């Protein structure tokens, strides 16, 4: 039932979401640090 390319698509999507999530968390941390510096 499952095609080989489906696995690559799922892995790619999950990896992209993880990267976006990490980026959002990084930006949030940066904003918090900036506020603390002020």
VMD Tcl script that builds the backbone (N, CA, C; Angstrom):
set m [mol new atoms 114]
animate dup $m
set s [atomselect $m all]
$s set {name element resname resid chain x y z} {
  {N N UNK 1 A 0.840 -1.205 0.000}
  {CA C UNK 1 A 0.000 0.000 0.000}
  {C C UNK 1 A 0.876 1.256 0.000}
  {N N UNK 2 A 1.876 1.262 0.866}
  {CA C UNK 2 A 2.723 2.461 0.971}
  {C C UNK 2 A 3.773 2.484 -0.133}
  {N N UNK 3 A 3.874 3.608 -0.809}
  {CA C UNK 3 A 4.898 3.750 -1.852}
  {C C UNK 3 A 6.187 4.272 -1.220}
  {N N UNK 4 A 7.355 3.914 -1.763}
  {CA C UNK 4 A 8.649 4.353 -1.190}
  {C C UNK 4 A 8.754 5.870 -1.077}
  {N N UNK 5 A 8.234 6.606 -2.086}
  {CA C UNK 5 A 8.382 8.061 -2.064}
  {C C UNK 5 A 7.561 8.696 -0.943}
  {N N UNK 6 A 6.518 8.015 -0.487}
  {CA C UNK 6 A 5.690 8.577 0.592}
  {C C UNK 6 A 6.547 8.790 1.834}
  {N N UNK 7 A 7.431 7.839 2.116}
  {CA C UNK 7 A 8.288 7.956 3.301}
  {C C UNK 7 A 9.166 9.198 3.191}
  {N N UNK 8 A 9.735 9.436 1.995}
  {CA C UNK 8 A 10.595 10.608 1.814}
  {C C UNK 8 A 9.791 11.892 2.009}
  {N N UNK 9 A 8.568 11.917 1.499}
  {CA C UNK 9 A 7.727 13.114 1.640}
  {C C UNK 9 A 7.429 13.369 3.113}
  {N N UNK 10 A 7.087 12.310 3.845}
  {CA C UNK 10 A 6.770 12.458 5.272}
  {C C UNK 10 A 7.996 12.952 6.029}
  {N N UNK 11 A 9.138 12.312 5.783}
  {CA C UNK 11 A 10.373 12.712 6.484}
  {C C UNK 11 A 10.724 14.161 6.150}
  {N N UNK 12 A 10.601 14.519 4.878}
  {CA C UNK 12 A 10.919 15.889 4.468}
  {C C UNK 12 A 9.984 16.891 5.133}
  {N N UNK 13 A 8.696 16.567 5.194}
  {CA C UNK 13 A 7.728 17.470 5.823}
  {C C UNK 13 A 8.021 17.631 7.304}
  {N N UNK 14 A 8.269 16.518 7.984}
  {CA C UNK 14 A 8.554 16.563 9.424}
  {C C UNK 14 A 9.826 17.367 9.679}
  {N N UNK 15 A 10.852 17.127 8.859}
  {CA C UNK 15 A 12.118 17.854 9.034}
  {C C UNK 15 A 11.897 19.353 8.843}
  {N N UNK 16 A 11.126 19.708 7.813}
  {CA C UNK 16 A 10.859 21.127 7.554}
  {C C UNK 16 A 10.103 21.755 8.719}
  {N N UNK 17 A 9.083 21.056 9.212}
  {CA C UNK 17 A 8.299 21.581 10.338}
  {C C UNK 17 A 9.195 21.752 11.558}
  {N N UNK 18 A 10.081 20.787 11.802}
  {CA C UNK 18 A 10.990 20.870 12.958}
  {C C UNK 18 A 11.903 22.078 12.809}
  {N N UNK 19 A 12.436 22.287 11.595}
  {CA C UNK 19 A 13.324 23.432 11.360}
  {C C UNK 19 A 12.559 24.729 11.584}
  {N N UNK 20 A 11.325 24.813 11.068}
  {CA C UNK 20 A 10.508 26.022 11.248}
  {C C UNK 20 A 10.224 26.229 12.737}
  {N N UNK 21 A 9.889 25.148 13.433}
  {CA C UNK 21 A 9.605 25.244 14.868}
  {C C UNK 21 A 10.821 25.742 15.625}
  {N N UNK 22 A 12.000 25.200 15.307}
  {CA C UNK 22 A 13.227 25.633 15.987}
  {C C UNK 22 A 13.486 27.101 15.691}
  {N N UNK 23 A 13.248 27.515 14.440}
  {CA C UNK 23 A 13.469 28.909 14.059}
  {C C UNK 23 A 12.539 29.814 14.856}
  {N N UNK 24 A 11.267 29.433 14.976}
  {CA C UNK 24 A 10.299 30.237 15.729}
  {C C UNK 24 A 10.736 30.331 17.180}
  {N N UNK 25 A 11.169 29.203 17.769}
  {CA C UNK 25 A 11.615 29.200 19.168}
  {C C UNK 25 A 12.838 30.102 19.304}
  {N N UNK 26 A 13.755 30.030 18.333}
  {CA C UNK 26 A 14.976 30.847 18.374}
  {C C UNK 26 A 14.609 32.330 18.350}
  {N N UNK 27 A 13.691 32.712 17.451}
  {CA C UNK 27 A 13.277 34.110 17.360}
  {C C UNK 27 A 12.602 34.543 18.662}
  {N N UNK 28 A 11.769 33.676 19.242}
  {CA C UNK 28 A 11.094 34.006 20.498}
  {C C UNK 28 A 12.134 34.237 21.588}
  {N N UNK 29 A 13.155 33.369 21.652}
  {CA C UNK 29 A 14.205 33.520 22.665}
  {C C UNK 29 A 14.932 34.840 22.449}
  {N N UNK 30 A 15.203 35.180 21.186}
  {CA C UNK 30 A 15.910 36.419 20.879}
  {C C UNK 30 A 15.076 37.611 21.347}
  {N N UNK 31 A 13.773 37.581 21.089}
  {CA C UNK 31 A 12.901 38.679 21.499}
  {C C UNK 31 A 12.901 38.794 23.024}
  {N N UNK 32 A 12.826 37.668 23.726}
  {CA C UNK 32 A 12.822 37.690 25.189}
  {C C UNK 32 A 14.131 38.281 25.705}
  {N N UNK 33 A 15.251 37.881 25.083}
  {CA C UNK 33 A 16.560 38.397 25.509}
  {C C UNK 33 A 16.621 39.904 25.282}
  {N N UNK 34 A 16.099 40.352 24.121}
  {CA C UNK 34 A 16.117 41.776 23.816}
  {C C UNK 34 A 15.317 42.540 24.873}
  {N N UNK 35 A 14.160 42.021 25.246}
  {CA C UNK 35 A 13.331 42.688 26.251}
  {C C UNK 35 A 14.072 42.741 27.583}
  {N N UNK 36 A 14.752 41.652 27.947}
  {CA C UNK 36 A 15.492 41.618 29.216}
  {C C UNK 36 A 16.612 42.653 29.196}
  {N N UNK 37 A 17.293 42.785 28.027}
  {CA C UNK 37 A 18.389 43.750 27.919}
  {C C UNK 37 A 17.855 45.162 28.144}
  {N N UNK 38 A 16.661 45.437 27.623}
  {CA C UNK 38 A 16.071 46.763 27.792}
  {C C UNK 38 A 15.790 46.989 29.265}
}
mol reanalyze $m
mol bondsrecalc $m
mol representation Tube
mol addrep $m
